[in-house]
Every structure is written in structure tokens, then in C-alpha cells.
């Protein structure tokens, strides 16, 4: 039997390996439209490759996916984080867990992961062909005909792992097969704030903070990074992921509300400060920051509220104290646009999950066609979860595409 895998990213390569591993007698070929395989693996995690996340409970793991979590929860019972770790470590690639539970190869080099996958492909006899863009798929009897720049490729089964894309037109060839396409929009992006002076604090990290989008139910907590264009960091990236469609509908113009004290209420902050002032009352405000905020950020808040940094705490006027407290727990900034997070372009949207059987990853519209990875309407917050979805769906698609 011939199995063609369309797409040489993480999901496609893993699907090919799974298919050949479970069905060594089959001919398995990867067709990649570009001249590079595993491009996202190469740049992930700043070139270190965030392979997965140290969350080993399937129901908890599923909660990190704004789209697809319910479907993946079932799939994780076939292949989950524990299986990913075991797969790589059994092939000589040890993984390590960092403080935020992201998992990387101990080499801190994404090439280690690429080399491992390529060694396995070579060992199993997976055929790899680059520079082969597929424009359409049709049926001829019981087989499929793939069109690639005027050439025809005949195969028995197909695994589609062609990745996400910024435009719905890029999914037309799948729509022609009868699949419903959910319009793609960007996910996992940072906030641009061209008119906000806080940008001068680029490089400052506040952790933890609570971030909300005004006029919505969107909120998240975590570390926030101030950049030269606006704001980034886990709290912002999570928010962009969960709010991908809402923020797109707003044309990326919205108000960001920030509690710099990690969700502490104004009354809690006031009570804490009242007790602290009894101890630090004679200290200068610029020298004694009771909330342990970064020094540059603290100085910015004093300037923003017109507070002389030379003022001692017990001489701070009540009006100034109230303004400062309000800034700390209810700060506001205008976002006007977005920027892709590093080089990791992620979209939500793609083939509707209702069109796919997640027990097998087989299309409900076209038997003998299987799906894996970001071509599906699946995406996750940052932290290794998008790769875990790729490994899981790729493994299942490869294993089950071989069934007769």
C-alpha cells in the first residue's frame, strides 16, 4: 500500500514515522512544497525547540487549547506528553523540564530534535521529496490522484499535514474535497502600543500580573514583558490565543487593563500599604517599593502619577496615594495592532474538527484521507502545546492510516 504524507513539518514527519513504524511493509512518502523540512521545529523556543510541556494529566493538558481541547482530550489517551518524552528519550534524546514546565532537549538545540526525526526516517525507509506543492486531490477508482505542477502522483491513502495559513484561499484544495474550512486568523501574537510611553521600559518584566481586554471576558495571568513596540510575555500571549477571534473582529484596536499586583484588589493593596507605611513611613518613595515591582517600572508609575520620588511615605497626600493605588490595580493602555511572536507564526482556523474522527484522524467526508497538525482548527497557548498536538495527531494518523 502507498501512503502519501502532504507536509514536512512536525506533524507530517511524525505521521510518516508512525505509519512506517506500525506498517513497515507500506511505502510511505513525505511531499513537502518548500525546500526545507521541520522549519518551525528549527526556530521554536528561540532555536532550542520547545518539544512539549510537562503536563501529564490528559484532562489538564486539554485545557491549554483554546480550540480543539475537547477533541484532543480523547486523542491524548492514545498518545500524550508521557509518550512524547518516552519516544524521544528511547531514541537517545533526553529532555529537561524548565521552571515554567516547558520541555527542551538537554542540548538546548533544536537541531537535536531534527536530527533524531531524520535518523528515524532514514532507518525506517521513509521517502522524502521536497519542492513538491500539491494543488488538488481527486479520486480515480479506489485510489487518489495528487496534482503537483502538472505531474500526477497516485496513492492509496493520504495524510494531510500541510500546516496552517493566513488566508482561507490556501485551504481551497481541501474545501473542494467537501471539507468545511474555518476562516484562519492569527493567534499567539504580541500587542503593539505605538502611542504609549511605557515602551521606553523595554526589557522590564513584571510577574505576576493580571491582564484583561476592556469590554470582553478575556483575561489571563502570568509574566508580562514590556517591549520596544508594546507588550509581550506569557500573560499577553495567552490572552492573544484565547481572544484570537475577538481581537481580530476589533481590528486589533482595544484597551488593555492591567493589575500589576497579580490580581490583588485595590482594598487588599490599600490594607497592605497602610501596614507597610507604619514601618517604612520615613523612607523615600523612590527607594522603598513595598510591592517588589521592578525599579524602572516603579519609577515610571511615580512619574505617571506626578509623585515626587523624594517624597517620604508618611507625607504622601491621600489623593496621590489613591491615584497610585488605582494605577497599580487598574492601569490602562491602548493597543493598536499586533506583532508575530518571534518567528512562530500560529493561526487558529483550518479544517473543521467536526469533519474529522479523532479516534483515527480520518476525514468523515473523504475516507482514506487523514489529518494531522495545524491544518486542523486546533491551536494552543505558548509552551510546547502546539507541538504536542502535532505529535499526537501525527502519531494517530500514521498508525490508523495503515489499517486496511
C-alpha positions as CSV (number, residue, x, y, z in Angstrom):
1,X,0.0,0.0,0.0
2,X,1.2,3.5,-0.8
3,X,0.7,6.3,1.8
4,X,1.5,9.9,0.9
5,X,2.0,12.5,3.7
6,X,1.5,16.1,2.5
7,X,3.6,18.4,4.6
8,X,7.1,18.1,6.1
9,X,6.5,19.8,9.4
10,X,6.4,18.3,12.8
11,X,3.0,16.6,12.3
12,X,3.8,15.4,8.8
13,X,7.2,13.9,9.7
14,X,5.8,12.3,12.9
15,X,2.8,10.8,11.0
16,X,5.2,9.3,8.4
17,X,7.3,7.8,11.1
18,X,4.3,6.4,12.9
19,X,2.9,4.9,9.7
20,X,6.1,3.2,8.8
21,X,6.7,2.0,12.3
22,X,3.3,0.4,12.6
23,X,3.2,-0.8,9.0
24,X,6.8,-1.4,7.8
25,X,5.6,-3.2,4.6
26,X,3.9,0.0,3.3
27,X,5.5,2.6,1.1
28,X,5.4,6.0,2.9
29,X,6.4,9.2,1.2
30,X,6.5,12.8,2.5
31,X,5.8,15.5,0.0
32,X,7.0,19.0,1.2
33,X,6.3,22.0,-1.0
34,X,9.3,24.0,0.2
35,X,13.0,23.1,0.1
36,X,13.1,22.7,4.0
37,X,11.7,20.2,6.4
38,X,10.8,20.9,10.0
39,X,11.2,24.7,9.6
40,X,9.1,25.5,12.7
41,X,11.0,22.9,14.8
42,X,14.2,24.7,13.9
43,X,13.1,28.2,15.2
44,X,10.9,27.1,18.1
45,X,11.9,28.2,21.5
46,X,14.5,30.6,20.2
47,X,16.2,27.7,18.4
48,X,16.1,25.4,21.3
49,X,12.8,23.6,20.3
50,X,10.1,23.6,23.0
51,X,9.2,19.9,22.4
52,X,6.3,19.6,24.8
53,X,5.0,20.7,28.2
54,X,5.4,18.8,31.5
55,X,1.6,18.3,32.0
56,X,1.0,14.6,32.2
57,X,-2.8,14.6,33.1
58,X,-4.8,14.4,29.8
59,X,-7.8,16.5,31.1
60,X,-5.4,19.2,32.3
61,X,-3.4,19.2,29.1
62,X,-6.5,19.7,27.0
63,X,-7.3,23.0,28.9
64,X,-4.3,24.7,27.2
65,X,-6.0,24.6,23.8
66,X,-8.5,27.5,23.0
67,X,-9.6,25.5,20.0
68,X,-9.5,21.7,19.8
69,X,-9.1,20.9,23.5
70,X,-12.2,18.7,23.8
71,X,-11.3,16.7,20.7
72,X,-7.6,16.3,21.7
73,X,-8.6,15.1,25.2
74,X,-9.7,11.8,23.6
75,X,-6.7,11.7,21.3
76,X,-4.3,12.1,24.3
77,X,-5.4,8.7,25.6
78,X,-3.6,7.3,22.5
79,X,-0.5,9.5,22.6
80,X,0.2,12.1,25.2
81,X,3.1,14.0,26.8
82,X,4.5,11.0,28.5
83,X,4.6,9.1,25.2
84,X,6.3,12.1,23.5
85,X,9.1,12.1,26.2
86,X,9.5,8.3,26.0
87,X,9.6,8.4,22.2
88,X,12.5,10.9,22.0
89,X,14.4,9.5,25.0
90,X,14.2,5.9,23.7
91,X,15.9,7.3,20.6
92,X,18.7,8.9,22.6
93,X,17.3,12.5,23.0
94,X,17.0,13.3,26.7
95,X,14.5,16.1,27.6
96,X,14.7,18.6,30.5
97,X,11.9,20.5,32.3
98,X,12.3,24.2,33.0
99,X,10.8,26.2,35.8
100,X,7.7,27.0,33.7
101,X,7.3,23.3,32.8
102,X,8.4,23.8,29.2
103,X,10.4,20.8,28.0
104,X,13.5,21.1,25.8
105,X,16.3,18.8,24.7
106,X,19.1,18.9,27.2
107,X,21.3,20.1,24.3
108,X,19.3,23.3,24.1
109,X,19.5,22.9,20.3
110,X,16.5,22.3,18.0
111,X,18.9,20.6,15.6
112,X,19.0,17.7,18.1
113,X,15.3,17.1,17.5
114,X,15.5,17.5,13.7
115,X,18.5,15.0,13.6
116,X,16.6,12.5,15.7
117,X,13.5,12.6,13.4
118,X,15.6,12.4,10.2
119,X,17.6,9.5,11.6
120,X,14.4,7.7,12.3
121,X,13.0,8.4,8.8
122,X,16.2,7.1,7.3
123,X,16.2,4.0,9.4
124,X,12.5,3.2,8.7
125,X,12.9,3.9,5.0
126,X,10.5,6.9,4.7
127,X,10.9,8.6,1.3
128,X,11.2,12.4,1.4
129,X,10.6,14.6,-1.6
130,X,11.0,18.4,-1.3
131,X,9.8,21.1,-3.7
132,X,6.5,19.3,-4.5
133,X,3.5,21.5,-4.0
134,X,0.1,19.7,-4.2
135,X,-2.6,21.8,-5.8
136,X,-5.5,19.3,-5.9
137,X,-6.6,15.8,-4.9
138,X,-9.1,13.7,-6.9
139,X,-10.3,10.1,-6.8
140,X,-9.7,7.6,-9.5
141,X,-11.3,4.3,-8.7
142,X,-10.2,3.3,-5.2
143,X,-7.0,5.4,-5.4
144,X,-6.2,9.1,-5.1
145,X,-4.6,11.3,-7.8
146,X,-2.5,14.2,-6.5
147,X,-1.7,17.1,-8.9
148,X,1.8,18.6,-8.4
149,X,2.8,21.2,-11.0
150,X,1.3,19.2,-13.9
151,X,2.5,15.9,-12.6
152,X,0.2,13.1,-11.2
153,X,1.0,11.1,-8.1
154,X,-1.1,8.0,-7.4
155,X,-1.6,6.7,-3.9
156,X,-3.9,4.6,-1.8
157,X,-4.1,6.8,1.3
158,X,-3.2,10.4,2.2
159,X,-2.2,12.1,5.4
160,X,-2.6,15.8,5.2
161,X,-0.3,17.8,7.5
162,X,0.1,20.9,5.4
163,X,0.0,23.3,8.3
164,X,-1.9,26.5,9.0
165,X,-2.0,29.5,6.7
166,X,-3.0,33.2,6.9
167,X,-5.6,33.1,4.1
168,X,-8.7,30.9,3.6
169,X,-7.9,30.7,-0.1
170,X,-4.9,28.5,0.9
171,X,-7.4,25.8,2.0
172,X,-9.5,25.8,-1.3
173,X,-8.0,22.4,-2.3
174,X,-9.4,20.9,0.9
175,X,-12.7,22.7,0.5
176,X,-13.0,21.1,-2.9
177,X,-13.0,17.7,-1.2
178,X,-16.1,18.7,0.7
179,X,-14.4,19.9,4.0
180,X,-15.7,22.8,5.9
181,X,-12.9,25.4,6.4
182,X,-12.9,27.7,9.5
183,X,-11.5,31.0,8.4
184,X,-7.9,31.4,9.7
185,X,-6.9,34.3,11.9
186,X,-3.6,35.0,13.7
187,X,-3.2,33.5,17.2
188,X,-0.3,33.9,19.6
189,X,0.8,37.5,19.0
190,X,2.1,40.5,21.0
191,X,0.4,43.8,21.4
192,X,1.6,46.9,19.6
193,X,1.2,50.2,21.6
194,X,2.6,52.9,19.3
195,X,1.3,55.8,21.4
196,X,2.2,54.5,24.9
197,X,5.3,55.9,26.7
198,X,5.6,52.7,28.7
199,X,7.6,51.3,25.7
200,X,10.6,53.2,27.0
201,X,10.9,50.5,29.7
202,X,11.6,47.8,27.1
203,X,13.1,44.7,28.7
204,X,11.3,45.1,32.0
205,X,9.4,42.0,33.2
206,X,6.6,42.2,35.8
207,X,5.4,38.9,37.3
208,X,2.7,38.0,38.1
209,X,0.3,40.5,36.6
210,X,-3.4,40.1,35.6
211,X,-4.3,41.3,32.1
212,X,-7.8,41.9,30.7
213,X,-9.3,43.3,27.5
214,X,-11.8,46.0,28.2
215,X,-15.4,45.2,27.1
216,X,-14.8,41.4,26.9
217,X,-14.5,38.5,29.3
218,X,-10.9,37.9,28.2
219,X,-8.3,37.7,31.0
220,X,-5.1,36.0,31.8
221,X,-2.3,36.0,34.4
222,X,1.4,35.5,34.3
223,X,4.6,37.3,33.4
224,X,4.4,40.5,31.2
225,X,7.3,41.7,29.2
226,X,7.5,45.4,28.0
227,X,9.0,45.6,24.5
228,X,10.0,48.5,22.3
229,X,6.7,48.1,20.4
230,X,4.4,47.3,23.3
231,X,3.8,44.3,25.4
232,X,4.6,40.6,25.2
233,X,5.3,37.7,27.7
234,X,3.1,34.7,28.7
235,X,0.2,36.8,30.1
236,X,-0.2,38.7,26.8
237,X,0.4,35.6,24.5
238,X,-2.2,33.6,26.4
239,X,-4.7,36.4,26.0
240,X,-4.0,36.7,22.3
241,X,-4.5,33.0,21.9
242,X,-7.8,32.8,23.8
243,X,-9.0,36.0,22.2
244,X,-7.8,35.4,18.7
245,X,-11.2,35.8,17.0
246,X,-12.5,38.6,19.2
247,X,-9.4,40.7,18.8
248,X,-9.4,40.1,15.0
249,X,-13.0,41.4,15.0
250,X,-11.8,44.5,16.8
251,X,-9.2,45.0,14.1
252,X,-6.6,44.8,16.9
253,X,-7.6,48.1,18.4
254,X,-8.6,47.6,22.0
255,X,-7.9,48.7,25.6
256,X,-5.7,46.6,27.8
257,X,-6.4,46.7,31.6
258,X,-3.6,45.6,33.8
259,X,-3.4,44.8,37.5
260,X,0.3,45.0,38.2
261,X,-0.2,43.3,41.6
262,X,-1.3,39.9,40.1
263,X,-5.0,40.2,40.8
264,X,-4.8,41.8,44.3
265,X,-7.9,44.1,44.8
266,X,-7.5,47.8,45.5
267,X,-8.7,47.3,49.0
268,X,-6.2,44.5,49.7
269,X,-3.4,46.7,48.2
270,X,-4.5,49.6,50.4
271,X,-4.6,47.5,53.6
272,X,-1.2,46.1,52.8
273,X,0.2,49.5,52.1
274,X,-1.3,51.0,55.3
275,X,0.5,48.4,57.4
276,X,3.8,48.9,55.4
277,X,3.8,52.6,55.8
278,X,3.9,52.1,59.6
279,X,7.3,50.6,59.0
280,X,8.6,52.5,56.0
281,X,6.9,55.8,56.7
282,X,10.2,57.8,56.9
283,X,11.7,56.3,53.8
284,X,11.7,58.0,50.4
285,X,9.1,56.6,48.0
286,X,11.7,56.1,45.2
287,X,13.8,53.9,47.5
288,X,11.2,51.8,49.1
289,X,8.8,50.0,46.8
290,X,6.7,47.8,49.0
291,X,5.2,45.8,46.2
292,X,8.5,44.5,44.9
293,X,7.9,45.8,41.4
294,X,10.9,46.3,39.0
295,X,12.6,49.6,39.9
296,X,12.2,51.2,36.4
297,X,8.5,50.3,36.4
298,X,8.1,51.7,39.9
299,X,9.8,55.0,38.9
300,X,7.5,55.1,35.8
301,X,4.4,54.8,38.0
302,X,5.6,57.7,40.2
303,X,6.2,59.8,37.2
304,X,2.9,58.9,35.6
305,X,1.0,60.0,38.8
306,X,3.1,63.2,39.3
307,X,4.6,61.9,42.6
308,X,7.9,63.5,43.6
309,X,10.2,60.4,44.2
310,X,11.9,62.4,47.0
311,X,8.6,62.4,49.0
312,X,8.7,60.2,52.1
313,X,5.8,57.7,52.5
314,X,4.1,59.2,55.5
315,X,3.9,62.6,53.8
316,X,2.3,61.4,50.6
317,X,-1.0,63.2,50.1
318,X,-4.1,60.9,50.2
319,X,-5.1,62.0,46.7
320,X,-1.7,60.9,45.3
321,X,-1.9,57.6,47.2
322,X,-5.3,56.9,45.7
323,X,-4.0,57.6,42.2
324,X,-1.0,55.4,42.7
325,X,-3.1,52.5,44.0
326,X,-5.5,52.8,41.1
327,X,-2.6,52.7,38.7
328,X,-1.3,49.6,40.3
329,X,-4.5,47.6,40.2
330,X,-6.4,49.2,37.3
331,X,-3.9,50.5,34.8
332,X,-4.9,51.0,31.1
333,X,-3.1,51.1,27.8
334,X,-4.3,51.4,24.2
335,X,-3.2,48.6,21.8
336,X,-3.2,49.4,18.1
337,X,-2.1,46.3,16.1
338,X,-0.1,43.2,16.7
339,X,3.3,41.6,16.0
340,X,4.0,37.9,15.4
341,X,5.6,36.2,18.4
342,X,9.2,35.7,17.5
343,X,9.2,33.6,14.3
344,X,6.5,31.3,15.5
345,X,3.5,32.1,13.2
346,X,0.4,30.4,14.6
347,X,-3.1,30.6,13.3
348,X,-6.5,29.4,14.6
349,X,-8.8,28.1,11.9
350,X,-8.4,25.4,9.2
351,X,-10.3,22.2,8.6
352,X,-13.4,22.0,10.9
353,X,-13.0,19.5,13.7
354,X,-16.5,18.2,13.0
355,X,-15.1,16.8,9.7
356,X,-12.6,14.5,11.5
357,X,-12.8,11.4,13.6
358,X,-10.3,11.9,16.4
359,X,-10.2,8.2,17.2
360,X,-8.4,7.7,13.9
361,X,-7.8,11.3,12.5
362,X,-9.7,10.1,9.4
363,X,-11.8,12.5,7.4
364,X,-15.6,12.0,7.7
365,X,-16.0,13.5,4.3
366,X,-13.3,11.5,2.4
367,X,-12.5,8.0,3.6
368,X,-8.7,7.2,3.4
369,X,-7.7,10.8,3.9
370,X,-6.3,11.6,7.4
371,X,-5.4,14.9,9.0
372,X,-2.6,16.0,11.5
373,X,-1.3,19.2,13.0
374,X,-2.1,22.8,12.3
375,X,-4.1,22.2,9.1
376,X,-6.9,21.5,11.6
377,X,-8.7,24.2,13.6
378,X,-6.5,23.4,16.6
379,X,-4.2,25.8,18.4
380,X,-2.7,26.3,21.8
381,X,-1.1,28.8,24.1
382,X,2.6,29.1,24.1
383,X,4.7,26.5,26.0
384,X,5.1,23.4,23.8
385,X,1.4,22.6,23.4
386,X,1.2,23.2,19.6
387,X,4.0,20.7,19.1
388,X,2.3,18.2,21.4
389,X,-0.9,18.4,19.3
390,X,1.3,17.8,16.2
391,X,3.0,14.7,17.8
392,X,-0.4,13.3,19.0
393,X,-2.4,13.8,15.8
394,X,0.5,12.7,13.7
395,X,1.1,9.5,15.6
396,X,-2.6,8.5,15.4
397,X,-3.0,9.5,11.7
398,X,0.1,7.5,10.8
399,X,-0.9,4.4,12.9
400,X,-4.5,4.3,11.7
401,X,-3.9,5.3,8.0
402,X,-2.3,1.9,7.7
403,X,-5.4,-0.1,8.6
404,X,-6.9,-1.9,5.6
